[in-house]
Amino acid sequence: MTTSSTLFVLAGALSVEAALGYPQPIYRLVGHPVTWIGALISALDRTFNRENASFGERKMAGVFALLVIVVVPVLIAVLIERLLGLSAFGMIALMLIASTLFASRSLYDHVRDVARALDTGDLTAARLAVGRIVGRNPETLDAHGVARAAIESLAENASDGIVAPVFWFAVLGLPGVVAYKAINTADSMIGHRTPRHEAFGWAAARMDDLVNLPASRLTGLLFALAALFSQTTSCSGAIKAMQRDAKNHRSPNAGWPESAMAGALGLKLNGPKTYGTTFVEDAYMGDGRRDATAGDIYAALRVSVSAWGFMVLAILVLAVILRG
């Protein structure tokens, strides 16, 4: 497939996903590509992550497992691309398949649900809604904390769930985005510093950091660009916050979109938080106010939608240039 064809398919896939998301009837019938990958990861974890093995042995087993986790879906993706070819039908089918690997619609809907619950003053519902998109304990959060958590999740997942898949599809087509989703899913399932997964999930965690590096920076820049076109957000604030704070985040990548969003909205995000019963000390992103509200969530959603729109527009312009 030519580069211009890949980009046209990508723009179409993003548009389809933004409009339709992943239909629930299809999910109930056959699941989702990520759940299929997750089933493979669980099987490998049960089979090769032996508790009586040494740390080094479990680490090497994790490297082998990651290879299987990536290679098997990628081979299937290569086969699908070859079978579909460059016909109009093939490109439309590829567009529909690729649309399942982005998450703008579901991310938007989940974050909006948090804002709506806060708008009604229902903190219990807001905590329940934010608990679906964050790993921390929502019961420890007041209304401002719930709003900050939703905005932080929106910023980080915009990179992981949208911009990074877009980047790898643009570079390597369907096999590229499938490889990314496999790595990202492996990190979310086994890339934790727990007794069971610290060794076995080491390779998944390190690889996830690597493949998310370009998209995290790009997401921050897209947020800054989007903030330029609203009177209530600050492009310069986003850029300053990225320059000052992104490197201080405990994640090598999450700090870029989070600090950009914080600077754009005039907020101070991140900082100390509780995951389950574990207290984590983390750096602040931004130097604004901490009293985030539902209004700030809506503003963050507008920034995100604008950023995604600019991204699709850039993809289409580049595709036309390359086609010409």
URFEN-V775249 format. One record per residue. SS is DSSP state (H for helix, E for strand, C for the rest). PHI is phi in whole degrees, 0 to 359 (none if undefined). BURIAL is + if it has 16 or more other C-alpha atoms within 10 Angstrom, else -. Layout:
[[SS PHI BURIAL] [SS PHI BURIAL]]
//
This chain:
[[C none -] [C 289 -] [H 298 +] [H 295 +] [H 297 +] [H 301 +] [H 290 +] [H 296 +] [H 299 +] [H 298 +] [H 298 +] [H 294 +] [H 298 +] [H 296 +] [H 293 +] [H 298 +] [H 294 +] [H 295 +] [H 280 -] [H 247 -] [C 65 +] [C 248 +] [C 304 -] [H 300 -] [H 301 -] [H 292 -] [H 299 -] [H 293 -] [H 281 -] [H 232 -] [C 83 -] [C 217 +] [H 310 +] [H 292 +] [H 291 -] [H 294 -] [H 297 +] [H 299 +] [H 295 -] [H 296 +] [H 297 +] [H 299 -] [H 295 -] [H 292 +] [H 297 +] [H 294 -] [H 278 -] [H 251 +] [C 270 +] [C 274 -] [C 291 -] [C 272 -] [C 277 -] [C 287 -] [H 301 -] [H 295 -] [H 295 +] [H 291 +] [H 294 +] [H 293 +] [H 297 +] [H 293 +] [H 297 +] [H 299 -] [H 300 +] [H 297 +] [H 301 -] [H 295 +] [H 301 +] [H 274 +] [H 294 +] [H 300 -] [H 297 +] [H 294 +] [H 299 -] [H 296 -] [H 296 +] [H 299 -] [H 297 -] [H 298 +] [H 300 +] [H 295 -] [H 292 -] [H 284 -] [C 68 -] [C 250 -] [C 292 -] [H 300 -] [H 299 -] [H 298 +] [H 290 +] [H 293 +] [H 297 +] [H 296 +] [H 299 +] [H 293 +] [H 295 -] [H 296 +] [H 298 +] [C 287 +] [C 258 +] [C 246 +] [C 220 +] [H 292 +] [H 293 +] [H 294 +] [H 297 +] [H 301 +] [H 297 -] [H 294 +] [H 290 +] [H 298 +] [H 300 +] [H 296 +] [H 298 +] [H 295 +] [H 294 +] [H 295 +] [H 301 -] [C 273 -] [C 78 -] [C 267 -] [H 294 +] [H 299 -] [H 294 +] [H 294 +] [H 296 +] [H 297 +] [H 293 +] [H 288 +] [H 296 +] [C 281 -] [C 235 +] [C 231 +] [C 269 -] [C 282 +] [C 281 +] [H 291 +] [H 291 -] [H 273 -] [C 259 +] [C 275 -] [H 300 +] [H 294 -] [H 294 +] [H 297 +] [H 297 +] [H 297 +] [H 299 +] [H 295 +] [H 292 +] [H 298 +] [H 295 +] [H 301 +] [H 296 +] [H 292 +] [H 285 +] [H 299 +] [H 285 +] [H 291 +] [H 263 +] [H 231 +] [H 292 +] [H 295 +] [H 301 +] [H 299 +] [H 302 +] [H 285 +] [H 291 +] [H 298 +] [H 278 -] [H 232 -] [H 71 +] [H 302 +] [H 300 +] [H 293 +] [H 289 +] [H 294 +] [H 299 +] [H 298 +] [H 297 +] [H 295 +] [H 295 +] [H 296 +] [H 292 +] [H 299 +] [H 298 +] [H 291 -] [H 264 +] [H 233 +] [C 274 +] [C 245 +] [C 273 -] [C 245 -] [C 306 -] [C 283 -] [C 243 +] [C 300 +] [C 273 +] [C 296 +] [C 265 +] [H 302 +] [H 297 +] [H 297 +] [H 294 +] [H 293 -] [H 293 +] [H 296 +] [H 302 +] [H 292 -] [H 286 +] [H 269 +] [H 301 +] [H 295 +] [H 291 +] [H 297 +] [H 292 +] [H 296 +] [H 298 +] [H 301 +] [H 293 +] [H 296 +] [H 298 +] [H 297 +] [H 297 +] [H 297 +] [H 294 +] [C 293 +] [C 257 -] [C 225 -] [C 285 -] [C 260 -] [C 234 +] [C 235 +] [H 293 +] [H 296 +] [H 297 +] [H 296 +] [H 294 +] [H 297 +] [H 296 +] [H 298 +] [H 298 -] [H 272 -] [H 251 +] [H 305 +] [H 291 +] [H 271 +] [C 293 +] [C 292 -] [C 268 -] [C 290 -] [C 238 +] [H 298 +] [H 297 +] [H 290 +] [H 291 +] [H 292 +] [H 293 +] [H 297 +] [H 294 +] [H 300 +] [H 295 +] [H 295 +] [H 265 +] [C 73 +] [E 247 +] [C 242 +] [E 255 +] [E 64 +] [C 85 -] [C 300 -] [E 204 +] [E 242 +] [E 254 -] [C 66 -] [C 245 -] [E 260 -] [E 274 -] [E 239 -] [C 268 -] [C 227 -] [C 284 +] [E 279 +] [E 247 +] [C 89 +] [C 230 +] [C 269 +] [E 274 -] [C 262 +] [C 276 -] [C 293 +] [C 229 +] [H 301 +] [H 300 -] [H 292 +] [H 296 +] [H 298 +] [H 296 +] [H 296 +] [H 296 +] [H 295 +] [H 299 +] [H 296 +] [H 298 +] [H 298 +] [H 298 +] [H 296 +] [H 296 +] [H 298 +] [H 295 +] [H 297 +] [H 299 -] [H 297 -] [H 297 +] [H 294 +] [H 298 -] [H 296 +] [H 298 +] [H 295 -] [H 299 -] [H 292 -] [H 294 -] [C 288 -]]
//
